Amino acid sequence: MQENLMTRHLLLISCAAFFLGTISAEAADKPASTPLSGIYACTEIADNMARLACYDAAAGKLRKAESSGEFVAVESKDILNIKRDAFGFRLPSLPKLKLPSLGGKRADAFANADTDAGQIIEQTDAGEVNKVIYTVDHITEKNYDTHWFYLTNGQIWRQTDGKKFTYSKKIKPTTIVIRRASLGSFLMRINGKGRAIRVVRQR
């Protein structure tokens, strides 16, 4: 009798462990919830009144999360601005956004680059910024053939390859184009012309 009772207990424990393991595995397979998951779940409710109540509850939770700072709505243009301003620095991964094709507007990108912020002019399909155009405030030469580039947006870039290059002192450089090169380096051209020099972002 005791042996049968013990066997039954062991069987129940084994079954419980199996079901708990199954539930855990299913939970692990489910995609991570997002702040909008509650609203999406409401679309599965057939009853109109119940679905409306679900939407109201989900919207209330979303508003509370936004008010507390747990959830922040960011537009795609804001992500692009962050990528542009952070170009040259390493940042945690950001949502991958495809930049619309510039096509024949590439020349306009150079002509309209008189804003302080600068413009992204090339980005991969994976969302990585490859080339940016910035407005120059002034250029200084420190030591031998080491130029420092001060931009109107507050960024500072420094020449690292020691190559000698010249530019007209009479015509103030208006823009610089910086593109991503191999091994995490960056190449710069003044006004998008002439020989490229290797640079690193200082600030």
Residue pairs with C-beta under 8 A, 6 or more apart in sequence:
35 62
35 65
35 70
35 71
36 62
38 54
38 57
38 58
38 61
38 62
39 55
39 58
39 59
39 62
41 54
41 58
42 51
42 54
42 55
42 58
43 51
45 51
45 54
62 71
65 71
66 72
66 73
76 97
79 94
79 95
79 97
80 97
80 99
80 120
81 117
82 91
82 94
83 94
83 120
83 123
83 127
83 129
84 117
84 118
84 119
84 120
84 129
84 132
85 117
85 118
85 153
87 120
87 129
87 132
87 178
87 201
88 155
88 157
88 178
88 186
88 200
88 201
89 201
94 127
95 127
96 126
96 127
97 127
98 123
98 125
98 127
99 120
99 122
99 123
102 109
102 121
102 122
106 121
109 119
109 121
109 133
110 121
110 133
110 175
110 192
112 119
113 119
113 133
113 134
113 135
113 174
113 175
114 135
114 174
115 135
116 135
116 152
116 153
117 153
118 132
118 133
118 134
118 135
118 151
118 153
119 132
119 133
120 129
120 131
120 132
121 131
121 132
121 133
121 177
122 129
122 130
122 131
122 179
123 129
123 130
124 130
128 180
129 180
130 179
130 180
131 177
131 178
131 179
131 180
132 177
132 178
132 179
133 175
133 176
133 177
133 178
133 192
134 151
134 152
134 153
134 155
134 175
134 176
134 178
135 151
135 152
135 153
135 174
135 175
136 149
136 150
136 151
136 152
136 172
136 173
136 174
136 175
136 176
136 190
137 150
137 151
137 152
138 150
139 147
139 148
139 149
139 150
139 167
139 173
140 147
140 148
140 150
141 147
141 148
142 148
144 162
145 159
145 162
145 163
145 164
146 158
146 159
146 160
146 162
147 158
147 159
147 165
147 197
148 156
148 157
148 158
148 159
148 202
149 156
149 157
149 158
149 159
149 176
149 188
149 199
150 156
151 157
151 176
154 203
155 201
155 203
156 201
156 202
156 203
157 176
157 178
157 186
157 188
157 199
157 200
157 201
157 202
158 199
158 200
158 201
158 202
159 188
159 197
159 198
159 199
160 198
160 199
160 200
161 197
161 198
163 195
163 197
163 198
165 194
165 195
165 197
167 173
167 190
167 194
173 190
173 191
174 191
175 190
175 191
175 192
176 188
176 189
176 190
176 191
177 188
177 189
177 191
177 192
178 186
178 187
178 188
178 199
179 186
179 187
179 196
180 186
181 187
181 198
185 198
185 200
186 198
186 199
186 200
186 201
187 196
187 197
187 198
187 199
188 196
188 197
188 198
188 199
189 195
189 196
189 197
